[in-house]
Amino acid sequence: MADWAPIAKEYDPLKAGSIDGTDEEPHDRAIWRAMLARYVPNKGVTGDPHLTLFVARLNLQTTEEKLREVFSRYGDIRKIRLVRDLVTGFSKGYAFIEYKEERALLKAHRDANRLVIDQHEIFVDFELERTLKGWIPRRLGGGFGGKKESGQLRFGGRDRPFRKPINLPNMKNDFYGEGSSEKRNWSREGTRDWRTRDRDHERSRDKRWPERERSWAWGDSERERDSKEERSRGRERKDRDR
């Protein structure tokens, strides 16, 4: 708990797939893919990664000129790289903006997040591909994409940080301490005894059921006979009175 932080300092796909970074087993196939991936950052990317801003969730119609117009208000921009599809040339909805000064980068990181551009609320964070050790992109099962509310969820980033783990106190109980095997065996035997007793009870009840039916039938016949005798006696008394 001493080194816990809501933002990941080193990327681990297994921890990124956990809401508090404590999972020991991957819960979806994407995490398996990320754990098995051997990703090497794109060597063709140039510029200072510590001065680069990552901008995502852009409107597909947003252009480099629009991005320069918006982000230049925070400081001087050295370069803008809007990622496009190699085949169609259409925007993929995210870009990288490199500033000349760290002060401008920090200001844009603080103020531009959730800014609305072309009717889209954007997401802004530092570049992680070249600055976070062990980084695996989302297309390989990694990333910090926490916007999706179902399926592939990732934690430890700015958008969806880790939750603080809950430390439960170690409860000392003799049941799990010395002599636990004997007590567990006793409890198992006890459950078997109860099951046997229940079965015997069911069998005896099934056997008693016909007897009860016969007794009820006999009781009904006796009551009918008594009622007939009472009616006949009542008729005799009426005849005498006449």
Salt bridges, closest charged atoms under 4 A:
ASP28 OD2 - HIS27 NE2 3.44
ASP28 OD1 - ARG154 NH2 3.33
GLU64 OE1 - ARG84 NH2 3.14
GLU98 OE2 - ARG78 NH1 3.36
GLU101 OE1 - ARG103 NH2 3.41
ASP111 OD1 - ARG110 NE 2.91
ASP125 OD1 - HIS109 NE2 3.35
GLU127 OE2 - ARG130 NE 2.72
GLU149 OE2 - ARG160 NH2 3.20
ASP159 OD2 - ARG57 NH2 2.95
GLU202 OE1 - ARG205 NH2 2.54
ASP220 OD1 - ARG223 NH2 2.28
GLU222 OE1 - ARG225 NH2 2.41
GLU229 OE1 - ARG233 NH2 4.00
